[in-house]
Amino acid sequence: MITRTELLAYIDETLEPGRFKDYCPNGLQVAGAEHIETIISGVTASEAMIEAAIAAGADALLVHHGYFWRGEDPCIVGIKQRRLKLLLENNINLFAYHLPLDAHSSLGNNVQLAEILGLEIDGRISGTGDPAIGLCGCLPQTMSLQDFAEHVQLRLQREPLVIQGHDRPITTVGWCTGAAQGFLQQAAELRLDLFISGEISEPTVHMARELGINYMAAGHHATERYGVQALGQMLAQHFNIRHHFIDIDNPV
């Protein structure tokens, strides 16, 4: 068992959210039980995720996508009211970490995705600035675009959307989980063979073809399942508390 305050301090020390200019508050978003014995982790604090956490007897819910995003309506109505009501009625803490969890050097979504896909890391893609969030590196051995796409599908259990920008084999790769298709230009400037992200936008197709770089949209949810699991497992081991990851299906 650990207190809410102790857990928050430890996660903040580990992920250093103060280094990031993010689109949402990182840390404790909703206060619940003072003492925590069971943490449930998941990608997004949806209503289904909260209901699953309640069923699992959670004292805390740890997610990558929480609430109170920049520019959203601040009124507690509709979906937001139902979600917050469930958390408060069941005394569940909500901890959410966005960019800090993408970027962490061992627990982050991008490092964890590299491990899942077998990518060798040799640099970072700065993206929106410092701290750098995206990564770049290479495959252990050269593969065709089709063969690597099949490998990604097998590892992530989701078929990626592939845009071909050239017909050379794949050796060098850049990647950034989630909605990071905007980093494609920088990946092309680094002369990478392929850039992987979670989502794709309409201009991404034309950019990949015109820049001569392959692009792979492997799923926002599918690429961001791993950081929060790694963080939850680390917390469970460090504090001797229970942790379970619950995957709420999302095809995006």
C-alpha positions as CSV (number, residue, x, y, z in Angstrom):
1,M,0.0,0.0,0.0
2,I,1.2,3.5,-0.8
3,T,-0.4,7.0,-0.4
4,R,-1.7,8.9,-3.3
5,T,0.8,11.7,-2.5
6,E,3.8,9.3,-2.4
7,L,2.8,7.7,-5.7
8,L,2.3,11.0,-7.5
9,A,5.7,12.3,-6.3
10,Y,7.5,9.1,-7.5
11,I,5.9,9.2,-10.9
12,D,6.6,12.9,-11.3
13,E,10.2,12.3,-10.4
14,T,10.5,9.5,-12.9
15,L,8.7,11.1,-15.9
16,E,9.7,14.8,-15.2
17,P,6.5,16.3,-16.6
18,G,7.7,19.8,-15.9
19,R,10.1,19.5,-18.9
20,F,7.2,19.4,-21.4
21,K,4.9,21.9,-22.9
22,D,1.9,19.6,-23.2
23,Y,-1.7,19.8,-24.3
24,C,-3.1,18.7,-21.0
25,P,-2.2,18.5,-17.3
26,N,0.1,15.7,-16.4
27,G,-0.2,13.9,-13.0
28,L,-3.1,13.5,-10.7
29,Q,-6.2,14.7,-12.6
30,V,-8.9,13.4,-10.3
31,A,-8.3,12.6,-6.6
32,G,-9.7,9.4,-5.1
33,A,-8.7,7.1,-2.3
34,E,-5.8,8.3,-0.1
35,H,-4.2,4.8,0.0
36,I,-3.5,2.8,-3.1
37,E,-3.2,-1.0,-3.3
38,T,-4.4,-1.7,-6.9
39,I,-3.6,0.2,-10.0
40,I,-5.3,-0.4,-13.3
41,S,-3.5,0.9,-16.4
42,G,-5.0,1.6,-19.9
43,V,-4.5,3.8,-22.9
44,T,-7.5,6.1,-22.5
45,A,-9.8,7.0,-19.5
46,S,-13.0,6.2,-21.4
47,E,-16.2,5.3,-19.7
48,A,-15.6,1.6,-20.6
49,M,-12.1,1.9,-19.1
50,I,-13.4,3.3,-15.8
51,E,-16.1,0.6,-15.6
52,A,-13.4,-2.0,-16.1
53,A,-11.3,-0.4,-13.3
54,I,-14.3,-0.4,-11.0
55,A,-14.9,-4.1,-11.7
56,A,-11.2,-4.8,-10.9
57,G,-11.4,-3.1,-7.6
58,A,-9.0,-0.3,-8.5
59,D,-7.8,2.5,-6.2
60,A,-6.1,4.2,-9.1
61,L,-6.4,4.4,-12.9
62,L,-3.2,5.2,-14.8
63,V,-3.6,6.3,-18.4
64,H,-1.9,8.0,-21.3
65,H,-5.0,9.9,-22.5
66,G,-6.7,11.6,-19.6
67,Y,-8.9,14.7,-19.5
68,F,-8.9,18.5,-19.6
69,W,-7.2,18.9,-23.0
70,R,-6.3,22.4,-24.2
71,G,-9.2,24.1,-26.0
72,E,-11.9,21.6,-24.8
73,D,-15.1,22.8,-23.3
74,P,-14.5,23.1,-19.5
75,C,-18.2,22.4,-18.6
76,I,-18.8,19.2,-16.7
77,V,-21.6,17.9,-18.8
78,G,-22.4,14.9,-21.0
79,I,-19.5,12.4,-21.5
80,K,-17.2,14.3,-19.1
81,Q,-19.8,14.4,-16.4
82,R,-20.5,10.7,-16.6
83,R,-16.8,9.8,-16.5
84,L,-16.0,12.0,-13.6
85,K,-19.1,10.8,-11.7
86,L,-17.9,7.2,-12.0
87,L,-14.5,8.1,-10.8
88,L,-15.7,10.2,-7.8
89,E,-18.5,7.8,-6.8
90,N,-16.0,4.9,-6.7
91,N,-13.2,6.9,-5.0
92,I,-10.7,6.1,-7.9
93,N,-7.7,8.3,-8.5
94,L,-7.0,9.2,-12.1
95,F,-3.3,9.7,-13.1
96,A,-2.6,10.7,-16.7
97,Y,0.7,11.3,-18.4
98,H,0.9,12.3,-22.0
99,L,4.1,13.6,-23.6
100,P,6.3,12.6,-20.7
101,L,5.2,9.0,-21.2
102,D,5.9,9.2,-24.9
103,A,9.4,10.4,-24.4
104,H,10.8,8.5,-21.4
105,S,14.1,6.8,-22.1
106,S,13.1,3.4,-20.8
107,L,9.3,3.4,-20.0
108,G,8.2,5.6,-22.9
109,N,5.8,4.6,-25.7
110,N,8.5,5.1,-28.3
111,V,11.2,3.1,-26.6
112,Q,8.7,0.4,-25.8
113,L,7.5,0.3,-29.4
114,A,11.1,-0.2,-30.5
115,E,11.4,-3.2,-28.2
116,I,8.1,-4.7,-29.5
117,L,9.1,-4.2,-33.2
118,G,12.8,-5.1,-32.7
119,L,14.1,-1.7,-33.8
120,E,17.6,-0.5,-32.9
121,I,17.7,3.0,-31.5
122,D,20.5,5.4,-32.6
123,G,19.0,8.8,-32.3
124,R,16.0,11.1,-31.7
125,I,13.6,13.1,-33.8
126,S,13.0,16.4,-32.1
127,G,9.5,16.9,-33.3
128,T,8.1,20.0,-31.5
129,G,11.4,20.8,-29.8
130,D,13.2,19.8,-26.6
131,P,12.8,17.3,-25.1
132,A,12.8,15.2,-28.2
133,I,9.9,12.7,-28.4
134,G,10.4,10.7,-31.6
135,L,13.2,8.2,-32.2
136,C,15.1,6.9,-35.2
137,G,17.3,3.9,-35.8
138,C,17.4,0.8,-38.0
139,L,16.3,-2.7,-38.5
140,P,18.6,-5.6,-37.4
141,Q,18.5,-6.7,-41.1
142,T,17.2,-5.0,-44.2
143,M,13.6,-5.9,-45.2
144,S,11.2,-5.1,-48.0
145,L,8.4,-2.7,-47.1
146,Q,5.8,-5.4,-47.5
147,D,7.7,-7.8,-45.2
148,F,8.2,-5.2,-42.5
149,A,4.5,-4.3,-42.7
150,E,3.6,-7.9,-42.1
151,H,6.0,-8.0,-39.2
152,V,4.3,-4.9,-37.7
153,Q,0.9,-6.4,-38.1
154,L,2.0,-9.6,-36.3
155,R,3.6,-7.7,-33.4
156,L,0.8,-5.1,-32.9
157,Q,-2.1,-7.3,-34.0
158,R,-3.3,-4.5,-36.3
159,E,-2.8,-4.1,-40.0
160,P,-0.9,-0.9,-40.7
161,L,-1.8,1.5,-43.5
162,V,1.2,1.8,-45.7
163,I,2.0,4.6,-48.1
164,Q,4.9,3.9,-50.5
165,G,7.3,6.7,-51.2
166,H,10.1,4.7,-52.8
167,D,10.8,1.1,-53.8
168,R,14.1,0.6,-51.9
169,P,14.5,-2.0,-49.1
170,I,14.0,-0.7,-45.5
171,T,17.0,-0.2,-43.3
172,T,16.6,3.1,-41.5
173,V,13.4,3.9,-39.6
174,G,12.0,6.8,-37.6
175,W,9.0,6.5,-35.4
176,C,6.8,8.4,-33.0
177,T,3.6,6.9,-31.5
178,G,0.1,8.5,-31.6
179,A,-0.8,11.4,-33.8
180,A,2.8,12.3,-34.9
181,Q,2.4,12.2,-38.7
182,G,3.5,15.8,-38.7
183,F,7.1,14.7,-38.1
184,L,7.2,13.1,-41.5
185,Q,9.1,16.1,-43.0
186,Q,11.8,15.8,-40.5
187,A,12.1,12.1,-41.0
188,A,12.6,12.7,-44.7
189,E,15.2,15.4,-44.1
190,L,17.1,12.7,-42.1
191,R,16.9,10.5,-45.2
192,L,15.2,7.7,-43.4
193,D,13.7,4.9,-45.4
194,L,10.5,4.7,-43.4
195,F,8.6,6.7,-40.8
196,I,6.0,5.1,-38.5
197,S,3.4,6.8,-36.5
198,G,-0.1,6.0,-35.2
199,E,-2.3,8.1,-37.3
200,I,-2.4,9.5,-40.9
201,S,-3.9,12.7,-42.3
202,E,-4.9,13.5,-45.9
203,P,-1.8,15.5,-46.6
204,T,0.5,12.8,-45.3
205,V,-0.1,10.6,-48.4
206,H,1.0,13.3,-50.8
207,M,4.0,14.3,-48.6
208,A,5.3,10.8,-48.3
209,R,5.1,10.3,-52.1
210,E,6.6,13.7,-52.9
211,L,9.3,13.5,-50.2
212,G,10.3,10.0,-51.3
213,I,9.8,8.3,-47.9
214,N,7.7,5.4,-46.9
215,Y,5.0,6.0,-44.3
216,M,3.2,3.6,-42.0
217,A,0.2,4.4,-39.9
218,A,0.2,1.6,-37.3
219,G,-2.6,2.8,-35.1
220,H,-2.8,5.5,-32.4
221,H,-4.1,3.0,-29.8
222,A,-2.0,0.1,-31.0
223,T,1.3,2.0,-30.8
224,E,0.5,3.5,-27.4
225,R,-0.4,0.4,-25.3
226,Y,3.1,-0.3,-24.0
227,G,4.4,2.7,-22.1
228,V,1.6,2.8,-19.6
229,Q,2.0,-1.0,-19.1
230,A,5.7,-0.6,-18.4
231,L,5.1,2.2,-16.0
232,G,2.4,0.3,-14.1
233,Q,4.6,-2.8,-13.9
234,M,7.5,-0.7,-12.5
235,L,5.2,0.9,-9.9
236,A,3.9,-2.5,-8.8
237,Q,7.4,-3.9,-8.3
238,H,8.7,-0.8,-6.6
239,F,5.9,-0.4,-4.1
240,N,4.7,-4.0,-3.9
241,I,1.2,-3.2,-5.0
242,R,-1.1,-4.8,-7.6
243,H,-1.2,-3.8,-11.2
244,H,-3.3,-4.9,-14.2
245,F,-3.4,-3.6,-17.7
246,I,-6.8,-3.5,-19.4
247,D,-7.0,-3.1,-23.1
248,I,-10.2,-1.4,-24.3
249,D,-10.3,-2.2,-28.0
250,N,-9.9,0.8,-30.3
251,P,-9.3,0.3,-34.1
252,V,-7.9,3.8,-34.6
